[in-house]
Amino acid sequence: MDEVAAAIADPVRREILLLLRDNDLTAGQIAAHLPISRPAISRHVRVLRDSGLVRDQPTGRTRVYTLQTAPLTEIAHWIARFDTTADWQPRTGRPLPDFDDYDPAQKPRFEQLR
């Protein structure tokens, strides 16, 4: 999981994963979407491949890269352990104010929250 976390920590690699979510692509096709050199793309793809997030398939003289989601599922399950929204309750014991009729032109009335 540490290798996956390190791989997705980089914004370029996250963008590559998003590109591969929709289609299998070659390094040249990935490079066409990003403002970095093809050697840099290859280095980023290698990190993703080594972490198990991307699989490559040789096709002639090129390689086609495919997203592998299993490592992301493991990290998503770990992150989900920190989701406390289902258990969240207001500390005051009073219900939250109704924001359905919120008008941004009106000044907020903070006394409703006290």
Beta strands, then each sheet from edge to edge (+ up, - down):
strand 1: 25-26
strand 2: 54-59
strand 3: 62-67
sheet 1: 1+ 3- 2+
end
